[in-house]
Amino acid sequence: MIKAFPLLLLRGTALDRDRDTWSLRDSGGTMPMVLRSSTFDVDDWRDMARLSEALRVTEGRHPKDLRELRRLAATLEPDLLRWAPRTEYAA
């Protein structure tokens, strides 16, 4: 089984301190996802997010090859809310 997660740029981490080295740009907020860097842009990030979504929806029955996974990914829009932190409040 393969799972893919977005790269998070959490405050106080070494990656956050070195963000300029890699030209990391994030989404902001409490769980900032890296959306672009010196090696990929926002369009590349969207492609990666679609691949992650394709892996999620095929969990336990992944495609046999990358071409098939890419074909499926091209038909999907990623569920970005699945990466948002979930908070439950007691009544």
MDTraj code that builds the backbone (N, CA, C; nanometers):
import mdtraj as md
import numpy as np

residues = "MET ILE LYS ALA PHE PRO LEU LEU LEU LEU ARG GLY THR ALA LEU ASP ARG ASP ARG ASP THR TRP SER LEU ARG ASP SER GLY GLY THR MET PRO MET VAL LEU ARG SER SER THR PHE ASP VAL ASP ASP TRP ARG ASP MET ALA ARG LEU SER GLU ALA LEU ARG VAL THR GLU GLY ARG HIS PRO LYS ASP LEU ARG GLU LEU ARG ARG LEU ALA ALA THR LEU GLU PRO ASP LEU LEU ARG TRP ALA PRO ARG THR GLU TYR ALA ALA".split()
xyz = np.array([
    [0.0840, -0.1170, 0.0000],
    [0.0000, 0.0000, 0.0000],
    [0.0893, 0.1244, 0.0000],
    [0.0511, 0.2216, -0.0780],
    [0.1249, 0.3474, -0.0870],
    [0.0315, 0.4605, -0.0438],
    [0.0839, 0.5500, 0.0389],
    [0.0097, 0.6697, 0.0787],
    [0.0975, 0.7900, 0.0499],
    [0.0352, 0.9003, 0.0133],
    [0.1090, 1.0235, -0.0152],
    [0.0447, 1.1380, 0.0623],
    [0.1292, 1.2187, 0.1233],
    [0.0829, 1.3297, 0.2056],
    [0.1496, 1.4583, 0.1591],
    [0.0837, 1.5719, 0.1796],
    [0.1475, 1.6982, 0.1423],
    [0.2624, 1.7307, 0.2379],
    [0.3592, 1.8020, 0.1862],
    [0.4691, 1.8501, 0.2695],
    [0.4179, 1.9681, 0.3500],
    [0.4263, 1.9575, 0.4826],
    [0.3816, 2.0652, 0.5704],
    [0.5021, 2.1457, 0.6161],
    [0.4836, 2.2751, 0.6258],
    [0.5894, 2.3656, 0.6685],
    [0.5531, 2.4174, 0.8074],
    [0.5877, 2.3390, 0.9079],
    [0.5471, 2.3703, 1.0445],
    [0.6441, 2.4665, 1.1107],
    [0.5868, 2.5638, 1.1797],
    [0.6674, 2.6657, 1.2482],
    [0.7665, 2.6020, 1.3444],
    [0.8876, 2.6596, 1.3483],
    [0.9881, 2.6164, 1.4435],
    [1.0704, 2.4971, 1.4003],
    [1.0367, 2.4366, 1.2868],
    [1.1130, 2.3214, 1.2395],
    [1.2326, 2.3684, 1.1573],
    [1.3286, 2.2783, 1.1398],
    [1.4458, 2.3108, 1.0587],
    [1.4036, 2.3460, 0.9158],
    [1.3053, 2.2756, 0.8639],
    [1.2586, 2.3037, 0.7279],
    [1.2016, 2.4449, 0.7180],
    [1.1289, 2.4862, 0.8189],
    [1.0748, 2.6222, 0.8214],
    [1.1880, 2.7245, 0.8256],
    [1.2884, 2.6995, 0.9078],
    [1.4018, 2.7926, 0.9165],
    [1.4795, 2.7999, 0.7856],
    [1.4856, 2.6887, 0.7105],
    [1.5609, 2.6826, 0.5851],
    [1.4738, 2.7029, 0.4625],
    [1.3534, 2.7531, 0.4809],
    [1.2575, 2.7659, 0.3700],
    [1.3121, 2.8459, 0.2528],
    [1.3917, 2.9497, 0.2780],
    [1.4451, 3.0310, 0.1686],
    [1.5470, 2.9550, 0.0849],
    [1.6185, 2.8621, 0.1456],
    [1.7150, 2.7794, 0.0719],
    [1.6468, 2.7057, -0.0422],
    [1.5246, 2.6589, -0.0175],
    [1.4499, 2.5797, -0.1160],
    [1.3393, 2.6610, -0.1829],
    [1.3313, 2.7899, -0.1533],
    [1.2248, 2.8763, -0.2077],
    [1.0865, 2.8201, -0.1787],
    [1.0667, 2.7702, -0.0569],
    [0.9384, 2.7108, -0.0192],
    [0.8340, 2.8185, 0.0044],
    [0.7187, 2.8011, -0.0587],
    [0.6056, 2.8910, -0.0398],
    [0.4875, 2.8056, 0.0031],
    [0.4181, 2.8511, 0.1072],
    [0.3138, 2.7668, 0.1636],
    [0.1763, 2.8311, 0.1551],
    [0.0775, 2.7541, 0.1981],
    [-0.0622, 2.7961, 0.1911],
    [-0.1037, 2.8849, 0.3073],
    [-0.0200, 2.8976, 0.4099],
    [-0.0562, 2.9736, 0.5285],
    [-0.1457, 2.8912, 0.6186],
    [-0.1945, 2.9522, 0.7228],
    [-0.2835, 2.8823, 0.8147],
    [-0.2083, 2.8015, 0.9189],
    [-0.2836, 2.7236, 0.9959],
    [-0.2241, 2.6477, 1.1053],
    [-0.1505, 2.5228, 1.0582],
    [-0.1863, 2.4695, 0.9442],
    [-0.1197, 2.3522, 0.8869],
    [-0.0755, 2.3880, 0.7446],
    [0.0260, 2.4740, 0.7308],
    [0.0637, 2.5240, 0.5986],
    [0.1269, 2.4161, 0.5095],
    [0.0646, 2.3940, 0.3937],
    [0.1172, 2.2998, 0.2949],
    [0.2100, 2.3748, 0.2004],
    [0.3218, 2.3125, 0.1662],
    [0.4133, 2.3714, 0.0684],
    [0.3484, 2.3571, -0.0688],
    [0.3230, 2.4705, -0.1337],
    [0.2548, 2.4713, -0.2637],
    [0.3495, 2.4911, -0.3812],
    [0.4688, 2.5414, -0.3522],
    [0.5690, 2.5566, -0.4583],
    [0.7062, 2.5715, -0.3947],
    [0.8061, 2.5460, -0.4765],
    [0.9446, 2.5543, -0.4306],
    [1.0343, 2.5815, -0.5508],
    [1.1633, 2.5672, -0.5296],
    [1.2564, 2.5858, -0.6410],
    [1.2485, 2.4701, -0.7410],
    [1.1825, 2.3598, -0.7034],
    [1.1766, 2.2432, -0.7923],
    [1.0370, 2.2097, -0.8442],
    [0.9320, 2.2753, -0.7933],
    [0.7981, 2.2530, -0.8476],
    [0.7129, 2.3782, -0.8283],
    [0.6132, 2.3920, -0.9163],
    [0.5238, 2.5080, -0.9069],
    [0.3841, 2.4618, -0.8640],
    [0.2901, 2.5536, -0.8602],
    [0.1553, 2.5218, -0.8125],
    [0.0872, 2.4192, -0.9031],
    [0.1092, 2.4270, -1.0336],
    [0.0504, 2.3271, -1.1237],
    [0.1061, 2.1879, -1.0939],
    [0.2370, 2.1792, -1.0684],
    [0.2968, 2.0509, -1.0296],
    [0.2360, 2.0024, -0.8985],
    [0.2152, 2.0952, -0.8037],
    [0.1554, 2.0590, -0.6757],
    [0.0162, 2.0011, -0.6963],
    [-0.0621, 2.0621, -0.7848],
    [-0.1973, 2.0096, -0.8128],
    [-0.1894, 1.8684, -0.8696],
    [-0.0929, 1.8450, -0.9591],
    [-0.0742, 1.7097, -1.0130],
    [-0.0399, 1.6111, -0.9014],
    [0.0475, 1.6520, -0.8102],
    [0.0845, 1.5650, -0.6978],
    [-0.0362, 1.5394, -0.6078],
    [-0.1174, 1.6428, -0.5846],
    [-0.2369, 1.6268, -0.5010],
    [-0.3354, 1.5304, -0.5664],
    [-0.3491, 1.5365, -0.6976],
    [-0.4374, 1.4432, -0.7684],
    [-0.3857, 1.3001, -0.7576],
    [-0.2537, 1.2823, -0.7682],
    [-0.1957, 1.1491, -0.7511],
    [-0.2223, 1.0971, -0.6100],
    [-0.2077, 1.1836, -0.5109],
    [-0.2367, 1.1448, -0.3733],
    [-0.3831, 1.1026, -0.3591],
    [-0.4727, 1.1777, -0.4207],
    [-0.6155, 1.1448, -0.4162],
    [-0.6415, 1.0110, -0.4846],
    [-0.5761, 0.9867, -0.5977],
    [-0.5923, 0.8592, -0.6685],
    [-0.5436, 0.7431, -0.5815],
    [-0.4339, 0.7631, -0.5097],
    [-0.3857, 0.6594, -0.4183],
    [-0.4855, 0.6361, -0.3057],
    [-0.5471, 0.7443, -0.2575],
    [-0.6449, 0.7301, -0.1494],
    [-0.7670, 0.6501, -0.1947],
    [-0.8209, 0.6836, -0.3120],
    [-0.9441, 0.6172, -0.3563],
    [-0.9197, 0.4737, -0.4028],
    [-0.7943, 0.4378, -0.4304],
    [-0.7645, 0.3006, -0.4727],
    [-0.6943, 0.2213, -0.3624],
    [-0.6943, 0.2742, -0.2400],
    [-0.6260, 0.2065, -0.1300],
    [-0.6736, 0.0615, -0.1188],
    [-0.5783, -0.0295, -0.1125],
    [-0.6093, -0.1722, -0.1073],
    [-0.6242, -0.2363, -0.2441],
    [-0.6287, -0.1543, -0.3478],
    [-0.6421, -0.2046, -0.4855],
    [-0.5787, -0.1062, -0.5841],
    [-0.4556, -0.0643, -0.5540],
    [-0.3861, 0.0324, -0.6385],
    [-0.3703, -0.0183, -0.7818],
    [-0.3659, 0.0738, -0.8781],
    [-0.3375, 0.0344, -1.0163],
    [-0.2032, -0.0367, -1.0260],
    [-0.1887, -0.1159, -1.1302],
    [-0.0672, -0.1962, -1.1480],
    [0.0523, -0.1148, -1.1958],
    [0.0258, 0.0007, -1.2583],
    [0.1393, 0.0807, -1.3065],
    [0.1084, 0.2300, -1.2954],
    [0.2121, 0.3093, -1.3103],
    [0.2011, 0.4541, -1.2932],
    [0.1131, 0.5180, -1.4001],
    [0.1165, 0.4652, -1.5222],
    [0.0316, 0.5218, -1.6291],
    [-0.1161, 0.5137, -1.5906],
    [-0.1559, 0.3996, -1.5382],
    [-0.2950, 0.3816, -1.4972],
    [-0.3296, 0.4757, -1.3810],
    [-0.2392, 0.4898, -1.2854],
    [-0.2613, 0.5808, -1.1735],
    [-0.2738, 0.7239, -1.2234],
    [-0.1886, 0.7644, -1.3163],
    [-0.1951, 0.9002, -1.3722],
    [-0.3257, 0.9241, -1.4472],
    [-0.3723, 0.8246, -1.5211],
    [-0.5003, 0.8393, -1.5924],
    [-0.6148, 0.8631, -1.4929],
    [-0.6156, 0.7859, -1.3865],
    [-0.7180, 0.8041, -1.2848],
    [-0.7036, 0.9411, -1.2180],
    [-0.5815, 0.9785, -1.1829],
    [-0.5559, 1.1053, -1.1149],
    [-0.6056, 1.2236, -1.1973],
    [-0.5940, 1.2147, -1.3287],
    [-0.6353, 1.3252, -1.4162],
    [-0.7854, 1.3504, -1.4090],
    [-0.8614, 1.2530, -1.3609],
    [-1.0070, 1.2678, -1.3534],
    [-1.0545, 1.3172, -1.2171],
    [-0.9618, 1.3328, -1.1233],
    [-0.9992, 1.3643, -0.9851],
    [-0.9641, 1.5063, -0.9456],
    [-1.0414, 1.5580, -0.8539],
    [-1.0062, 1.6827, -0.7862],
    [-0.9759, 1.6444, -0.6425],
    [-0.8607, 1.6860, -0.5935],
    [-0.8238, 1.6458, -0.4579],
    [-0.9165, 1.7043, -0.3518],
    [-0.9398, 1.6264, -0.2487],
    [-1.0171, 1.6696, -0.1334],
    [-0.9202, 1.7343, -0.0354],
    [-0.8974, 1.8638, -0.0500],
    [-0.7982, 1.9329, 0.0319],
    [-0.8384, 1.9402, 0.1782],
    [-0.9667, 1.9317, 0.2068],
    [-1.0102, 1.9372, 0.3463],
    [-0.9651, 1.8139, 0.4251],
    [-0.9293, 1.7059, 0.3562],
    [-0.8838, 1.5881, 0.4304],
    [-0.7521, 1.6144, 0.5019],
    [-0.6797, 1.7191, 0.4616],
    [-0.5534, 1.7524, 0.5269],
    [-0.5721, 1.8520, 0.6406],
    [-0.6911, 1.9090, 0.6514],
    [-0.7159, 2.0075, 0.7572],
    [-0.7248, 1.9370, 0.8919],
    [-0.6715, 1.9998, 0.9962],
    [-0.6826, 1.9370, 1.1284],
    [-0.8279, 1.9282, 1.1712],
    [-0.8621, 1.8183, 1.2331],
    [-0.9988, 1.7995, 1.2825],
    [-1.0006, 1.8285, 1.4317],
    [-1.0985, 1.9063, 1.4708],
    [-1.1108, 1.9423, 1.6119],
    [-1.2522, 1.9092, 1.6580],
    [-1.2602, 1.8417, 1.7681],
    [-1.3909, 1.8121, 1.8249],
    [-1.3997, 1.8812, 1.9607],
    [-1.5097, 1.9480, 1.9802],
    [-1.5321, 2.0181, 2.1067],
    [-1.6363, 1.9438, 2.1880],
    [-1.6097, 1.9300, 2.3139],
    [-1.7077, 1.8659, 2.4037],
    [-1.8219, 1.9637, 2.4286],
    [-1.9418, 1.9134, 2.4361],
    [-2.0593, 1.9991, 2.4598],
    [-2.0693, 2.0382, 2.6059],
])
top = md.Topology()
chain = top.add_chain()
for i, resn in enumerate(residues, 1):
    res = top.add_residue(resn, chain, resSeq=i)
    for name in ("N", "CA", "C"):
        top.add_atom(name, md.element.get_by_symbol(name[0]), res)
traj = md.Trajectory(xyz[None], top)
